[in-house]
Amino acid sequence: MTVSDSAMTREVLRDIARRPVDFSGLDVHVMHGVVYMKGRLDKLRGYYEDVDLHEEVNIIIRMLRQKLGIHDVCCEIEFGEPSLHERMSPHPRKVA
């Protein structure tokens, strides 16, 4: 990894950190202008219960593709399990 790739990786991590997601399980690096994101993405514990992780990833990808020096974004992300609040809420039943 070159010095410019290392600097771009730090910039990408800084941009992801601005979003309301827990990316501690995410491996992020930039190589030759391509961002590689692999791993697990979760909601922040105790905050932002209504965050849609799929929408957040789409926002992050759009944001990264607009950065100067980024040519493409490759994602292999799995999403975290539902929060305790989501698991405990009753699901509406369909009437047959």
NORZI-V76104 format. One line per field, one symbol per residue. phi: phi as a letter, one per 30 degrees, with the letter a starting at -180 (. if undefined). A space follows every 50 residues. Layout:
phi: ???
This chain:
phi: .dddddddddddddddddcdbccdcccbacbhicdcbbkcbbdddibhdc dcddddddddddddddddjccabcbbcccddddeddddddcdcdcd
